[in-house]
Amino acid sequence: MISFRPMQENEFSRYTDYFVSDYAHEISENYGLSLSDSLKQAQETIETSFPQGPLTESETLLCIIKSDEVIGYLWYRPDQNNKSVYIYDFHILPDQQGHGYGKQALQTLEENLSQQGFKHIKLRVAADNTRAQHVYEASGFRVTGINMNKTI
């Protein structure tokens, strides 16, 4: 069974190490920036999004738990006015992938958010991340637009 718990202060640096590296590679690959510039942008995203670390009130940063073990991370921002949440990061650790935990986590998230009165879950997924696209589509998400970019 999959559950969530708030990320603890002592886990935040492990999360940011993963996030900055992963996001920087996505930025570099999808937007053609140098890895150095991409790392700066990813680090800035974390610093501006989490000025109080995992205790930042506007953000929800959770550990995904299975059998008392952290198997992934979930970062979303709730929007009470629109009864929606926007997922900024959803990650199952590499050694835990391929077991259906991502789909289970999304189902648990949906149930939890529905009980809190939320009506929509939104997110963006990179065009080349077919694994994530499959998980989201299998979980009932549908494409609502396409992001496009052109380097000039």
Salt bridges, closest charged atoms under 4 A:
GLU11 OE2 - ARG5 NH2 2.59
GLU26 OE2 - ARG124 NH1 2.83
GLU59 OE2 - ARG77 NH2 2.43
